[in-house]
C-alpha cells in the first residue's frame, strides 16, 4: 500500500497507537457479537420473503436496472462466474482485516476512526437484520436469478434449513459492500498517492459481485452506503490531547533551554 505522507499527515499520525491487545480483543469481540447476534434473526422465513417481494417491486418501481443484467455478464463463462464466487467468499473478511492492520501500523489516528465507523455500521446493520429480515434475490423466484455459488462454486452457504452458521435472511444492508467502501474511503483519506483513487475499484468489484451472484439487491448496497455516510459524518478523527501530544513531541529539559538561551545571547552580542 503506497501512501506518500504530507507533513500535516505525519503530525496527525503522531497520536499514540492504541494498545495492540486491547484492539485485538475489541475487534474479536465485535465480530463474535455480530456473528452470534445474526442467529437471532433465524426463523423469520415468511417475513423475509414478503420483504423480498417488497424490495424487488420497489426497485422496479424506481426503474433500477435489473440484477439479472449483471448476472448475465458473469454467466458468459464458467471462469468469470467462478472468480466472482471466489471474490464473494474469500475477499470480504481478509481485505477488511488487512486494511485495519495496515491502518493500525501506519495511520493510528485514521485507524481509530475506521474501527469506530466499521463498528457503528456493523451494529446498525445487525439491528436492521433483526427487524427487517430479507431473503436474497437468489432465493426469490420472481427475480429469475440462479444461485451461482451453488451451481458453479465455491459457495459460502448451505441450505437455509441446515445452515446454522449464518443468517441467510440478512441481505439488507450489504456489509460486503459497506465494508469494501469503507476500506476504499479510509485508504484514500489516509494516503496521498496519486493512484489512491484506484482503491474505489474494490467496492465497485464488490458491488458487481454481490449483485451478479444474486446474493444482494441494488438497494442493499444503497442502504449500506447511507449508513456508512452517516457514520462518517458523525464520527470524526480523534484530536490530539495533552496526553497524546506528549508522545509525538518532547519539550527540551530546563538545562537544555538555558543552554539554548545562552547561545542565542552570544550570537546576538556578536552581531552587534
Beta strands, then each sheet from edge to edge (+ up, - down):
end
